[in-house]
Amino acid sequence: MIHLRYSNRTEELLRALAGDLAAARAAGRGLFEAVPLVVPNPQVETYVKLGVARENGVAAHLETKYLRGHLAAIVAASARDVALVDRATLEGELLALFHDDRRLAPDDLTPVRSYLAAGGDARDATDLRRAQLAAELATLFDEYAFARPELLRAWRAGRTIEGAGAPDDDKRPTERWERAVWLALHGRGGAFEARGRAEGRRYLDLPTFFAGEDARALVVPPATYIFGLSYVARLYRGILAALGHAGDVFIYALNPCREFWEDLDDGRARRARAADRERFPRRRGGTQLSLLPESERSPALLGGASGDRGSASGSQPDPREVHETPALALWGRPGRESIKLLNELVECDFSPRFSEPPADGGAPTLLAQLQHDILDQMDFAPIVRAPQLMDARIFRDEPMGLREDILRLPFEARFQYDHGQNMLFLNFEKLEVKSIALVNAIRDKVRALCEPLGHKVYAIVNYEGFVLDRDVEDAYAEMVRDVVERFYLGVTRFTTSAFMRAKLGEALAKRAVAPHIFESEAEAKAKAGLPHDLRPQ
């Protein structure tokens, strides 16, 4: 059976989990009996363990896994003749395919052959393209298994899909070679069929296994606890349903609103069944906070014109279908779909653990009012002080570049000069150099640091995870030669990547720059041969 706990606050979900664990122990589960806990990441794992220990006094034998790992363990215990096709298995078979000229011969695979050959005659370049393409397609095919089952069914039948969900016309050539690659693995006589026949096993992905397996034959723990998953693909509905038939599954999910909201109209969401809507109370007021200027709001968010979202006759709008909370209607589609999936699993029978936004006794903040509005879809007058313009990147079609903002060091922070040691530290870890502009920026920064000193410095450069685009290799190597001659007494470099050591070393050697690059920072410092007194003379 599936037990669903909803809350708008993680703290309440944690208390619900701790209460369920305490109840299970009171019902007879031993203190040393393993408790399967499914979490999305290590941070949530630590949060849950500490929280359960704080609530119950002990957090014993919480056996944490990610959802894929938990399901793989169930497959291994339930069907020993099944080998799971996961991302790593796909990547291995794709690499084998890209090394086999005979299997790459079909016309539909011409784009793949052309891509691999574009690396030139250098074996390393071709191998790199094989590895990169295999990794990308393994991720893509793995996601298709959970998110695009109708596409894979069409491919297996030798056709493509039309209508809703079909690729755009300009994407059809890409779909054609993707389908050919996928069929080379999963199709009749493909790699997995041949491998399974040779090994006496069945090679299946998770959705295929759970779709074809009798839930009563599954070997599952008596109870499984799933905490904090923000999104799961729609095919997990059938998987979770199968687990619920075989044992108890407790799901603790964040939900921003205690009312039925999965059908809020953002111009894409479909209308929900009226019977489902009746399960939830309605507390909305008439005027709601909007994140968009009135000129840009859709008619649905403004209340709609007569007939826009009205009754079956289209003459009058349904009063319950207007003035929806815009902030909630604009909630991301994945969040809406996840809530819908969970509601369908339990037929909207869940345990509510919602709570009002915390207040410190003073005037409510804009965030608290927004949370309150979303929770109950109620009217309020927002307090707005010194509004700031939103990041313009949000409204552009291209990627926002958040990865650079969040995960990467600011450019200026990559350059540090130690006056005491006369040492310049260049931290190029995970730096991606793909333009001449960035090459020049590096040169300018080194010059700005070193020229005012009036003497040369020693340098250590961290190339761990460094990416150098092929088009700027020559410019980068020339820049390195220039700064070495003008500003450095000596320089050592290090990276664990054998490929980068070979690639960068070759480029530097061509320009008579010492090409040796060490494997670690410790080795670079130990073998640098720098004098003990690094101060300028």
Order of alpha helices (4+ residues) and beta strands (2+ residues): beta-alpha-beta-alpha-beta-alpha-beta-alpha-alpha-alpha-alpha-alpha-alpha-beta-alpha-beta-alpha-beta-alpha-alpha-alpha-alpha-beta-alpha-alpha-beta-beta-beta-alpha-beta-beta-alpha-beta-alpha-alpha
